[in-house]
Amino acid sequence: MKNIKFTNLAVFIIFFGIALIEAVQKQNWLEAGLFLALGVLSLWADFRTNRP
């Protein structure tokens, strides 16, 4: 599948992006930090180059 990176990015934007925006709007900084950390970890796992 050639579109796997685009699919992962789309899922990231939909789930983590919307959750992060909602947490910031509610000024729930702990939740916003959690979603930001999980989003960065997810992107790092998707785009790292040394995959088996």
ZISUL-V501607 format. One record per residue. RES is the residue in one small letter. PHI is phi in radians with two decimals (none if undefined). Layout:
RES_PHI, RES_PHI
This chain:
m_none, k_-1.45, n_-1.63, i_-1.14, k_-1.19, f_-1.14, t_-1.11, n_-1.11, l_-1.16, a_-1.13, v_-1.13, f_-1.05, i_-1.12, i_-1.14, f_-1.45, f_-1.29, g_-1.14, i_-1.17, a_-1.14, l_-1.16, i_-1.08, e_-1.13, a_-1.15, v_-1.19, q_-1.11, k_-1.43, q_0.99, n_-1.69, w_-1.26, l_-1.15, e_-1.15, a_-1.12, g_-1.12, l_-1.11, f_-1.17, l_-1.14, a_-1.13, l_-1.16, g_-1.16, v_-1.13, l_-1.10, s_-1.14, l_-1.13, w_-1.08, a_-1.16, d_-1.31, f_-1.90, r_-1.24, t_-1.60, n_-1.64, r_-1.38, p_-1.27
